[in-house]
Amino acid sequence: MMRDHAIQAHRLNHSAVSATHCEECGDRLSDARRKAYPGCTMCVECQVDAERRNGRM
């Protein structure tokens, strides 16, 4: 688990521009999420759902 987190953190594109709203549900993305995951396009709930659908969790 720690290894997966380290790999994910390494892959983050820190210069990417994050969306302001979730591409799935349309809710506004929190500033904390946008700062923690540059380039994010989904809120936490939708991201978790997407990862479950894709077998990542």
C-alpha positions in Angstrom: 0.0 0.0 0.0 2.8 2.5 0.9 4.6 1.6 -2.3 1.5 2.2 -4.4 1.1 5.6 -2.7 4.7 6.5 -3.3 4.4 5.6 -7.0 1.2 7.6 -7.4 2.8 10.6 -5.7 5.8 10.4 -8.0 3.6 10.3 -11.1 1.7 13.5 -10.2 2.2 16.2 -12.7 2.7 19.1 -10.3 2.4 21.7 -13.1 -0.9 20.3 -14.3 -4.0 22.5 -14.1 -6.8 21.0 -12.1 -10.4 21.3 -13.1 -12.6 23.5 -10.9 -15.6 21.1 -11.0 -15.9 17.3 -11.1 -16.2 15.9 -14.6 -18.6 13.2 -13.3 -21.0 14.9 -10.9 -20.3 18.6 -11.5 -19.6 19.4 -7.8 -16.9 22.0 -7.1 -13.5 20.5 -6.4 -12.1 21.7 -3.0 -9.0 23.8 -3.1 -7.3 21.2 -0.9 -8.0 18.5 -3.4 -6.8 20.6 -6.3 -3.6 21.4 -4.4 -2.9 17.8 -3.3 -3.6 16.3 -6.7 -2.6 18.8 -9.5 -4.5 17.9 -12.7 -7.4 16.2 -10.9 -10.7 16.1 -12.7 -13.0 14.3 -10.3 -14.0 14.8 -6.7 -12.9 12.2 -4.1 -16.2 10.3 -4.2 -16.3 10.0 -8.0 -12.6 9.1 -8.2 -13.1 6.3 -5.7 -16.1 5.0 -7.7 -14.1 5.2 -11.0 -11.2 3.3 -9.4 -13.6 0.6 -8.2 -15.1 0.3 -11.6 -11.7 -0.1 -13.2 -10.5 -2.6 -10.6 -7.9 -0.4 -9.0 -9.4 -0.8 -5.5 
